[in-house]
Amino acid sequence: MEGIYINHIKIWNKSYKLIKEILEKRGYWSPNPRLLLNFGNNHSDDSITVLNPKISHIMDKVKMNQLFDKYKMPHPLTLYYPFTNLPNLKRKCVIKKRFGSRGTHIKFTFFNKISSLNLTDDYYIQHFVPFEREYRVVNFIGHYRSRKKIGNAEIKNSESCRFKNYRDKPLEKFAKEICEKFELDFAGLDIGEYNNHYFIIEINSACGLNENSAQVLSHFLIKYYNKLIKNE
């Protein structure tokens, strides 16, 4: 076994092709690898080194937010099925799907307009926080790079905003603490800022890459792989 392989999911196909081409050109791509980057499902294999072996706790957004609660990580207050504790307030909230990403299947409403009878355990509800700024911080195998999201949409995803490079040590430190708790080697963290405080919005295991970020990820994958081989 030698080289690097990526166990991915369908929505990451464009990013997968970018990084596969880079690794192939540099002679590191292998279907029988020594190093595997995983974010398809939980994956364990004692014969190889697996990065991101545990994924289910961030693919399931309810589990993810329950861990935010457990670890006392600042995030929008979240309510779960069977929604017996919903406040009867004229306060804005967001209904989200338990499984899904990229800002899809989201509905804005008010707490006093929710009928819990229409919601199943496929959903969860969050208080709406009017973030003043939003960021995407990517963990490239322990190396953090941040970008500011530019746009006016209430949900800033890849279709509704553009990104501007924005290096910030406190922001990246906040992301690093979350990744260490969640035991993640590669992930994109959506972070909001409100009243001078950071809030974790969501963790994306399959965060999309452009040509530049594909180069960054391949660089740190190769660096990790070469150190792994050297120490054997």
RONUNU-485367 format. One line per field, with one value per atom (N, C-alpha, C, CB): atom name; z, x, y. Coordinates in steps of 0.1 Angstrom, whole numbers, plus 5000, padded with zeros to 4 digits. Each point is the difference from the previous one (the first is absolute). Glycine has a CB too. Layout:
residues N
name	[CA  ...]
c3	[Z  ...]
c1	[X  ...]
c2	[Y  ...]
//
This chain:
residues 232
name	[N  CA  C  CB  N  CA  C  CB  N  CA  C  CB  N  CA  C  CB  N  CA  C  CB  N  CA  C  CB  N  CA  C  CB  N  CA  C  CB  N  CA  C  CB  N  CA  C  CB  N  CA  C  CB  N  CA  C  CB  N  CA  C  CB  N  CA  C  CB  N  CA  C  CB  N  CA  C  CB  N  CA  C  CB  N  CA  C  CB  N  CA  C  CB  N  CA  C  CB  N  CA  C  CB  N  CA  C  CB  N  CA  C  CB  N  CA  C  CB  N  CA  C  CB  N  CA  C  CB  N  CA  C  CB  N  CA  C  CB  N  CA  C  CB  N  CA  C  CB  N  CA  C  CB  N  CA  C  CB  N  CA  C  CB  N  CA  C  CB  N  CA  C  CB  N  CA  C  CB  N  CA  C  CB  N  CA  C  CB  N  CA  C  CB  N  CA  C  CB  N  CA  C  CB  N  CA  C  CB  N  CA  C  CB  N  CA  C  CB  N  CA  C  CB  N  CA  C  CB  N  CA  C  CB  N  CA  C  CB  N  CA  C  CB  N  CA  C  CB  N  CA  C  CB  N  CA  C  CB  N  CA  C  CB  N  CA  C  CB  N  CA  C  CB  N  CA  C  CB  N  CA  C  CB  N  CA  C  CB  N  CA  C  CB  N  CA  C  CB  N  CA  C  CB  N  CA  C  CB  N  CA  C  CB  N  CA  C  CB  N  CA  C  CB  N  CA  C  CB  N  CA  C  CB  N  CA  C  CB  N  CA  C  CB  N  CA  C  CB  N  CA  C  CB  N  CA  C  CB  N  CA  C  CB  N  CA  C  CB  N  CA  C  CB  N  CA  C  CB  N  CA  C  CB  N  CA  C  CB  N  CA  C  CB  N  CA  C  CB  N  CA  C  CB  N  CA  C  CB  N  CA  C  CB  N  CA  C  CB  N  CA  C  CB  N  CA  C  CB  N  CA  C  CB  N  CA  C  CB  N  CA  C  CB  N  CA  C  CB  N  CA  C  CB  N  CA  C  CB  N  CA  C  CB  N  CA  C  CB  N  CA  C  CB  N  CA  C  CB  N  CA  C  CB  N  CA  C  CB  N  CA  C  CB  N  CA  C  CB  N  CA  C  CB  N  CA  C  CB  N  CA  C  CB  N  CA  C  CB  N  CA  C  CB  N  CA  C  CB  N  CA  C  CB  N  CA  C  CB  N  CA  C  CB  N  CA  C  CB  N  CA  C  CB  N  CA  C  CB  N  CA  C  CB  N  CA  C  CB  N  CA  C  CB  N  CA  C  CB  N  CA  C  CB  N  CA  C  CB  N  CA  C  CB  N  CA  C  CB  N  CA  C  CB  N  CA  C  CB  N  CA  C  CB  N  CA  C  CB  N  CA  C  CB  N  CA  C  CB  N  CA  C  CB  N  CA  C  CB  N  CA  C  CB  N  CA  C  CB  N  CA  C  CB  N  CA  C  CB  N  CA  C  CB  N  CA  C  CB  N  CA  C  CB  N  CA  C  CB  N  CA  C  CB  N  CA  C  CB  N  CA  C  CB  N  CA  C  CB  N  CA  C  CB  N  CA  C  CB  N  CA  C  CB  N  CA  C  CB  N  CA  C  CB  N  CA  C  CB  N  CA  C  CB  N  CA  C  CB  N  CA  C  CB  N  CA  C  CB  N  CA  C  CB  N  CA  C  CB  N  CA  C  CB  N  CA  C  CB  N  CA  C  CB  N  CA  C  CB  N  CA  C  CB  N  CA  C  CB  N  CA  C  CB  N  CA  C  CB  N  CA  C  CB  N  CA  C  CB  N  CA  C  CB  N  CA  C  CB  N  CA  C  CB  N  CA  C  CB  N  CA  C  CB  N  CA  C  CB  N  CA  C  CB  N  CA  C  CB  N  CA  C  CB  N  CA  C  CB  N  CA  C  CB  N  CA  C  CB  N  CA  C  CB  N  CA  C  CB  N  CA  C  CB  N  CA  C  CB  N  CA  C  CB  N  CA  C  CB  N  CA  C  CB  N  CA  C  CB  N  CA  C  CB  N  CA  C  CB  N  CA  C  CB  N  CA  C  CB  N  CA  C  CB  N  CA  C  CB  N  CA  C  CB  N  CA  C  CB  N  CA  C  CB  N  CA  C  CB  N  CA  C  CB  N  CA  C  CB  N  CA  C  CB  N  CA  C  CB  N  CA  C  CB  N  CA  C  CB  N  CA  C  CB  N  CA  C  CB  N  CA  C  CB  N  CA  C  CB  N  CA  C  CB  N  CA  C  CB  N  CA  C  CB  N  CA  C  CB  N  CA  C  CB  N  CA  C  CB  N  CA  C  CB  N  CA  C  CB  N  CA  C  CB  N  CA  C  CB  N  CA  C  CB  N  CA  C  CB  N  CA  C  CB  N  CA  C  CB  N  CA  C  CB  N  CA  C  CB  N  CA  C  CB  N  CA  C  CB  N  CA  C  CB  N  CA  C  CB  N  CA  C  CB  N  CA  C  CB  N  CA  C  CB  N  CA  C  CB  N  CA  C  CB  N  CA  C  CB  N  CA  C  CB  N  CA  C  CB  N  CA  C  CB  N  CA  C  CB]
c3	[5000  5000  5000  5012  4980  4999  4994  4998  5004  4994  5008  4979  5015  5007  4991  5010  4998  4993  5008  4991  5003  5006  4999  4995  5016  5001  5002  5010  4979  5000  4998  4992  5007  4997  4987  5025  4970  4986  4999  4998  5012  4999  4999  5012  4991  5000  4986  5025  4965  4988  4993  4997  5002  4994  5007  4992  5021  5009  4999  5015  4985  4999  4987  5013  4976  4987  5000  4988  5018  5001  5008  4999  5013  5008  4995  5020  4974  4994  4989  5006  4986  4989  5005  4986  5025  5006  5005  5006  5002  5006  4990  5020  4969  4989  4993  4997  5000  4994  5008  4989  5024  5009  5004  5009  4986  5003  5013  4985  5022  5013  5000  5009  4980  5000  4999  4989  5020  5000  5004  5004  4989  5005  5011  4977  5026  5011  5009  4985  5022  5007  5013  4988  5016  5014  5008  4992  5002  5006  4993  5007  5001  4995  5006  4996  4996  5005  4998  4995  5016  5000  5004  5006  4986  5005  4993  5005  4992  4995  5011  4980  5029  5012  5010  4986  5026  5009  4994  5020  4982  4994  5009  4977  5025  5008  4993  5021  4979  4993  5007  4978  5030  5007  4992  5018  4969  4991  4994  4996  5004  4994  5010  4977  5020  5008  4994  5007  5001  4995  5006  4997  4995  5005  4999  4992  5018  5002  5001  4987  5022  5001  5005  5005  5003  5006  4993  5022  4971  4992  5004  4981  5024  5002  5010  4996  5013  5010  4994  5018  4970  4993  4988  5008  4987  4989  5005  4988  5024  5007  5008  5002  4993  5006  5014  4977  5026  5014  5009  4992  5005  5008  5001  4993  4996  5000  5010  4976  5024  5009  5014  4981  5021  5014  5006  4994  4997  5005  5002  4988  5004  5003  5014  4976  5028  5013  5011  4990  5007  5010  5003  4992  4997  5002  5003  4984  5018  5003  4989  5025  4963  4989  4996  4992  5007  4996  4987  5013  4986  4988  5002  4993  4996  5002  5008  4978  5031  5009  4992  5018  4984  4992  5007  4987  5007  5006  4992  5010  4996  4994  5001  5004  4987  5001  5014  4974  5032  4995  5002  5005  4997  5000  5011  4976  5036  5011  5007  5002  4995  5007  4991  5015  4975  4991  5007  4980  5020  5006  4991  5011  4995  4993  4998  5009  4983  4998  4986  5020  4978  4986  4997  5001  4999  4998  4988  5025  4967  4988  5003  4988  5004  5002  4986  5023  4977  4988  5001  4995  4996  5000  4990  5006  4998  4991  5000  5005  4984  4999  5007  4978  5028  5008  4991  5016  4972  4991  4987  5008  4989  4988  5003  4995  4995  5001  4990  5009  4990  4990  5001  4985  5027  5002  4993  5002  4995  4994  5010  4980  5016  5009  5013  4991  5008  5011  4999  5003  5008  5000  5012  4989  5008  5011  5004  4991  5022  5005  5014  4986  5022  5013  5009  4993  5020  5009  5002  5011  4989  5003  4988  5017  4972  4988  4997  4991  5017  4998  5005  5001  4991  5005  5001  4990  5022  5002  4995  5020  4977  4995  4986  5014  4979  4986  4999  4993  5018  5000  5005  5002  4992  5004  5005  4984  5020  5005  4988  5019  4969  4989  5000  4987  5023  5000  5014  4983  5018  5012  4998  5007  5004  5000  5007  4999  4995  5007  5001  4991  5020  5001  4988  5025  4969  4990  5006  4984  5012  5004  4988  5018  4983  4989  4999  5002  4993  5000  4993  5001  5004  4994  4989  5021  4982  4990  5001  5002  4987  4999  4993  5000  5005  4995  4996  5014  4978  4998  5004  4981  5029  5003  4997  5019  4973  4996  5007  4978  5028  5007  4989  5023  4973  4990  5008  4982  5024  5007  5011  4979  5029  5011  4996  5009  4979  4996  4996  4992  5014  4998  4991  5023  4968  4991  5001  4985  5016  5001  4989  5025  4972  4990  5006  4981  5015  5003  4990  5013  4991  4990  4997  5009  4978  4995  4993  4998  5007  4994  5010  4986  5009  5008  5003  4990  5005  5002  5015  4976  5029  5014  5002  5002  4988  5001  4990  5008  4996  4991  4997  5010  4979  4995  4987  5011  4982  4989  4988  5007  4993  4990  5002  4995  5018  5003  5005  5006  4994  5005  4992  5023  4979  4995  5013  4976  5022  5011  4998  5004  5007  5000  5011  4992  5004  5009  5013  4981  5030  5013  5011  4993  5008  5011  5013  4983  5027  5014  5010  4990  5019  5009  5010  4998  5008  5010  4993  5013  4975  4992  4997  4990  5006  4997  5013  4979  5032  5012  5005  5006  4992  5003  4992  5005  4982  4991  5004  4981  5023  5004  5012  4991  5019  5012  4997  5013  4977  4997  4992  4998  4993  4993  5009  4980  5030  5010  5008  5001  5003  5007  4991  5014  4974  4990  4993  4997  5006  4995  4985  5020  4974  4985  4995  5001  4988  4993  4989  5007  4986  4989  5001  4985  5015  5001  4997  5016  4980  4998  5011  4975  5033  5010  4997  5017  4983  4998  5014  4979  5022  5013  4998  5007  5002  5000  5011  4990  5008  5010  5003  4992  5021  5005  5013  4988  5012  5013  5005  5006  4985  5003  5005  5004  4994  5004  4988  5023  4977  4989  5004  4994  4996  5002  4989  5010  4993  4990  4995  5011  4976  4993  4995  4993  5001  4994  4997  4991  5009  4996  4987  5024  4966  4987  4998  4990  5009  4997  4986  5018  4973  4986  4995  4997  5008  4996  4986  5024  4967  4986  4999  4993  4997  4997  4987  5014  4985  4986  4997  5003  4986  4996  5011  4976  5030  5010  5013  4991  5014  5012  4997  5009  4979  4997  5000  4986  5010  5001  5014  4979  5030  5014  5007  5000  4997  5006  4996  5001  4986  4995  5006  4978  5023  5007  5014  4986  5022  5013  5001  5008  4983  4999  4997  4993  4997  4996  5012  4976  5030  5011  5012  4994  5009  5010  4996  5007  4980  4995  5001  4985  5010  5001  5014  4978  5031  5014  5005  5004  4993  5004  4995  4999  4988  4994  5007  4978  5024  5006  5014  4986  5021  5014  5001  5007  4982  5001  5001  4987]
c1	[5008  4992  5009  4982  5014  5007  4991  5022  4981  4993  4987  5008  4984  4989  4987  5016  4973  4987  4990  5006  4983  4989  4987  5012  4982  4987  4990  5008  4985  4991  4986  5019  4972  4986  4997  4995  4993  4997  5000  4986  5010  4999  5014  4979  5032  5014  5007  5000  4992  5006  5010  4980  5016  5008  5013  4980  5019  5012  5009  4987  5007  5007  5008  4982  5012  5008  5012  4978  5020  5011  5012  4983  5014  5011  5006  4990  5001  5005  5010  4979  5018  5009  5014  4980  5019  5013  5008  4989  5005  5007  5005  4986  5007  5004  5013  4976  5023  5012  5012  4985  5014  5011  5004  4994  4998  5004  4996  5018  4972  4995  4987  5013  4979  4987  5001  4991  5001  5000  4987  5025  4969  4988  5003  4990  5023  5003  5010  4997  4997  5009  5005  4987  5023  5005  4993  5023  4972  4993  4987  5022  4967  4987  4994  4997  4998  4992  4985  5018  4975  4986  4990  5009  4980  4989  4987  5014  4986  4988  4991  5012  4993  4994  5011  4980  5016  5010  5008  4985  5028  5009  5012  4993  5009  5012  5007  4989  5024  5008  5014  4987  5015  5013  5012  4987  5011  5012  5005  4992  5000  5004  4997  4995  5010  4997  4988  5024  4965  4988  4999  4989  5010  4996  4985  5023  4972  4985  4993  5001  5003  4994  4985  5023  4974  4987  4993  5007  4982  4993  4985  5016  4978  4986  4995  5000  5009  4995  5000  5010  4995  4998  4991  5022  4976  4991  4985  5017  4981  4987  5001  4997  4996  5000  4995  4998  4992  4995  5011  4977  5030  5012  5010  4996  5007  5010  4996  5005  4983  4995  5000  4987  5009  5000  5014  4980  5030  5014  5004  5005  4990  5003  4995  4998  4990  4994  5009  4977  5027  5007  5014  4989  5018  5013  4999  5009  4978  4998  5007  4999  4999  5005  4990  5014  4990  4990  4994  5012  4975  4993  4985  5015  4978  4986  4992  5001  4991  4992  4992  4999  5002  4994  4990  5021  4968  4989  4997  4990  5007  4999  4987  5024  4973  4988  4999  5000  4988  4987  4995  4995  5014  4997  4990  5006  4995  4991  5003  4997  5015  5005  5001  5012  4979  5001  4994  4998  5009  4994  4989  5022  4967  4989  5003  4984  5026  5005  5000  5014  4984  5001  5015  4976  5031  5015  5004  5004  5005  5003  5008  5000  4998  5007  5002  4991  5017  5004  4997  5018  4975  4997  5010  4975  5032  5010  4998  5016  4989  4999  5012  4989  5008  5010  5012  4982  5015  5010  4999  4999  5013  5000  5011  4976  5027  5010  4998  5016  4994  5000  4988  5013  4982  4989  4987  5017  4981  4987  4990  5013  4974  4989  4999  5003  4999  5000  4987  5025  4968  4988  5001  4987  5011  4999  4986  5020  4978  4986  5001  4991  4998  5001  4995  4996  5009  4996  4985  5022  4971  4986  4992  5003  5004  4993  5003  5000  5008  5003  4990  5024  4972  4992  5008  4979  5025  5009  4994  5009  4978  4994  5005  4980  5024  5004  5015  4982  5025  5015  5003  5004  5005  5004  5014  4985  5021  5014  5010  4993  5002  5008  5004  4989  5006  5003  5005  4982  5024  5003  4998  5017  4982  4997  5011  4975  5028  5010  4995  5018  4986  4998  5007  4997  4997  5007  5009  4980  5033  5010  5003  5009  4989  5004  5015  4977  5030  5015  5004  5002  5008  5005  5011  4995  5012  5009  5000  5015  4988  5001  5013  4975  5030  5013  5000  5011  4998  5002  5015  4982  5020  5014  5001  5001  5010  5002  5012  4991  5008  5010  5007  4988  5024  5008  5010  4997  4998  5009  5008  5002  4991  5006  5005  5006  4992  5004  4988  5023  4975  4987  5001  4994  4996  4999  4986  5018  4981  4986  4997  5002  4985  4995  4987  5011  4987  4988  4990  5013  4974  4989  4995  4994  5005  4996  4986  5024  4966  4987  4989  5008  4980  4989  4989  5004  4997  4990  5000  5003  4985  4999  5008  4977  5023  5008  5011  4980  5032  5012  5006  5004  4992  5006  5007  4982  5023  5009  4992  5013  4974  4992  4996  4992  5009  4995  5010  4979  5034  5011  5013  4989  5020  5014  5009  4995  5017  5010  5011  4993  5012  5012  5010  4987  5026  5009  5001  5013  4987  4999  5007  4978  5035  5008  4997  5018  4979  4997  5003  4982  5028  5004  4989  5023  4970  4989  4989  5005  4992  4990  5005  4991  5021  5006  5002  5011  4992  5001  4987  5019  4970  4986  4997  4993  5010  4998  5008  4995  5017  5009  4995  5020  4975  4995  4988  5007  4984  4989  5004  4986  5024  5004  5007  5003  5004  5006  4990  5020  4969  4989  4993  4997  5002  4992  5010  4983  5030  5010  5000  4997  5003  5000  5013  4976  5028  5013  4998  5009  4980  4996  4986  5018  4978  4986  5000  4994  4994  4997  4990  5005  4999  4991  4994  5014  4973  4993  4998  4988  5017  5001  4994  5020  4971  4994  5006  4979  5020  5005  4988  5024  4973  4989  5004  4983  5017  5003  5014  4975  5034  5014  5003  5003  4988  5001  4998  4992  5016  4999  4990  5024  4969  4990  5003  4982  5018  5001  4986  5021  4978  4987  4999  5000  5011  4999  5014  4977  5025  5013  4996  5010  4998  4999  5012  4986  5011  5011  5004  4993  4997  5003  4999  4990  5018  5000  5007  5001  4993  5005  5013  4977  5031  5013  5000  5011  4996  5004  5014  4984  5022  5013  5011  4993  5005  5010  4999  4999  4989  4999  5003  4983  5014  5004  5015  4980  5028  5014  5005  5001  4992  5003  4998  4994  4994  4997  5010  4976  5027  5010  5013  4987  5017  5013  5001  5002  4988  5001  4997  4993  5000  4998  5014  4976  5031  5013  5010  4995  5005  5009  4997  5001  4986  4997  5004  4980  5018  5003  5015  4980  5028  5015  5005  5001  4993  5004  4996  4998  4991  4995  5010  4976  5027  5009  5014  4988  5017  5013  5001  5003  4986  5001  4997  4992  5005  4998  5013  4978]
c2	[4988  5012  5012  4988  5022  5013  5010  4988  5025  5010  5005  4991  5017  5007  4997  5018  4980  4998  5009  4976  5027  5008  4992  5022  4976  4994  5011  4978  5026  5012  4996  5013  4998  4998  5008  4997  5000  5005  5015  4980  5028  5014  5006  5000  4992  5005  4997  4998  4998  4995  5010  4986  5026  5010  5002  5012  4989  5002  4987  5015  4974  4987  4999  4989  5016  4999  5010  4994  5017  5010  4994  5019  4976  4995  4987  5012  4979  4988  5003  4988  5022  5003  5005  5006  5002  5005  4988  5022  4969  4989  4990  5003  4996  4991  5006  4992  5021  5006  4999  5016  4985  4999  4986  5023  4967  4986  4995  5004  5002  4995  4993  5019  4982  4994  4984  5021  4973  4985  4994  5001  4990  4993  4990  5003  4994  4991  5008  4979  5031  5010  4996  5017  4991  5000  5010  4992  5019  5011  5002  5011  4989  5002  5013  4975  5034  5011  4996  5018  4981  4995  5011  4978  5023  5007  4995  5020  4967  4994  4995  4994  4998  4995  4996  4991  5005  4996  4989  5006  4994  4991  4997  5008  4979  4996  4988  5007  4994  4989  5000  5003  4987  4999  4999  4989  5008  4998  5013  4977  5033  5013  5011  4991  5021  5012  5007  5003  4999  5006  5014  4978  5032  5014  5002  5009  4997  5001  4986  5022  4970  4987  5000  4991  5020  5001  5012  4990  5007  5011  5001  4996  4993  5000  5011  4976  5028  5010  5014  4986  5016  5013  4999  5007  4981  4998  5002  4985  5010  5001  5014  4974  5036  5013  5001  5009  4982  5000  4995  4995  4994  4995  5011  4977  5030  5011  5011  4995  5009  5011  4995  5011  4977  4994  5000  4986  5012  5000  5015  4979  5030  5014  5003  5006  4989  5002  4994  5000  4988  4992  5007  4979  5025  5007  5014  4983  5023  5014  5009  4994  5002  5009  5010  4981  5032  5010  4997  5017  4982  4997  5005  4980  5022  5004  4989  5012  4993  4992  4990  5018  4969  4990  4992  4999  4998  4992  4988  5021  4968  4987  4993  4997  4994  4992  4993  4996  5004  5003  5014  4977  5032  5015  5003  5001  4994  5002  5013  4976  5030  5012  5012  4985  5016  5011  5013  4984  5027  5012  5006  5005  5000  5006  5015  4982  5021  5013  5005  4997  5015  5006  5003  5010  4979  5001  4991  5005  5001  4993  4987  5022  4968  4987  4994  4997  4992  4994  4985  5017  4977  4986  4993  5003  4987  4994  4985  5018  4976  4985  4994  5002  4987  4992  4996  4992  5003  4996  5009  4976  5030  5009  5010  4996  5012  5010  5011  4983  5026  5011  5009  4985  5017  5009  4996  5017  4970  4996  4996  4993  5006  4996  5008  4977  5036  5009  5009  5000  5001  5009  5010  4981  5031  5011  5002  5011  4989  5003  5006  4981  5019  5005  4989  5024  4976  4989  4999  5003  5008  4999  4996  5018  4979  4995  4986  5023  4971  4986  4990  5007  4984  4989  4988  5009  4986  4989  4987  5011  4989  4988  4997  5004  5007  4998  4997  5016  4983  4998  4986  5025  4968  4987  5001  4988  5001  5000  5002  4985  5017  5003  5015  4982  5026  5014  5004  5004  5008  5007  5015  4981  5026  5014  5008  4995  5016  5009  5014  4986  5021  5014  5007  4999  5011  5008  5010  4997  5002  5010  5009  4984  5029  5009  5003  5010  4980  5001  5013  4975  5032  5012  4996  5013  4976  4995  4984  5021  4973  4986  4995  4999  4990  4995  4985  5018  4978  4986  4997  4998  4994  4996  4985  5017  4980  4986  4995  5005  4983  4993  4991  5001  5002  4992  4992  5017  4972  4991  5007  4985  5023  5007  5014  4978  5026  5014  5007  4992  5020  5007  5012  4992  5009  5011  5006  4990  5023  5006  5009  4998  5003  5010  5006  4987  5026  5007  4998  5017  4981  4998  5014  4977  5026  5013  4998  5009  4998  4999  5004  4981  5022  5005  4989  5022  4966  4990  4996  4992  5004  4995  4987  5011  4981  4988  5001  4986  5015  5002  4987  5023  4971  4988  5003  4986  5003  5002  5007  4980  5019  5006  5014  4977  5028  5013  5010  4988  5008  5009  4997  5001  5008  4997  5001  5010  4986  4999  5009  4976  5029  5009  4994  5021  4978  4995  5009  4990  5003  5008  4992  5011  4991  4993  5007  4993  5000  5005  4990  5015  4987  4990  4996  5009  5000  4996  4992  5021  4982  4993  4986  5021  4977  4987  4992  5010  4997  4993  4994  5015  4993  4995  4988  5024  4976  4988  4988  5016  4987  4989  4993  5012  4995  4994  4991  5020  4984  4992  4987  5021  4981  4988  4990  5014  4990  4991  4993  5015  4991  4994  4989  5021  4983  4991  4990  5018  4983  4990  5000  4986  5026  5002  5004  5006  4988  5003  5010  4978  5021  5009  5003  4990  5023  5004  5015  4982  5023  5014  5005  4998  5011  5005  5014  4987  5013  5013  5007  4991  5021  5007  5014  4987  5017  5013  5008  4991  5022  5010  5009  4999  5002  5009  5006  4986  5028  5007  4996  5001  4998  4997  4986  5024  4967  4986  4991  5005  4984  4990  4989  5004  4991  4990  4989  5016  4972  4989  4998  4989  5011  4998  4986  5024  4971  4986  4996  5004  4982  4994  4992  4999  5003  4993  4991  5019  4968  4991  5001  4985  5017  5000  5015  4977  5032  5013  5001  5009  4999  5001  5006  5001  4995  5006  5007  4982  5029  5005  4996  5020  4985  4995  5004  5003  5009  5004  4991  5023  4975  4992  4985  5017  4978  4987  4998  4998  5012  5000  5000  5012  4996  5001  4986  5025  4969  4987  4989  5007  4993  4990  5002  4999  5014  5003  4994  5021  4981  4995  4985  5022  4972  4986  4993  5003  5002  4995  5001  5006  5006  5002  4990  5025  4973  4990  4986  5014  4983  4986  4998  5001  5009  4998  4999  5013  4994  4998  4987  5025  4970  4987  4989  5008  4992  4990  5001  5001  5011  5002  4994  5021  4979  4996  4985  5022  4971  4985  4993  5003]
//
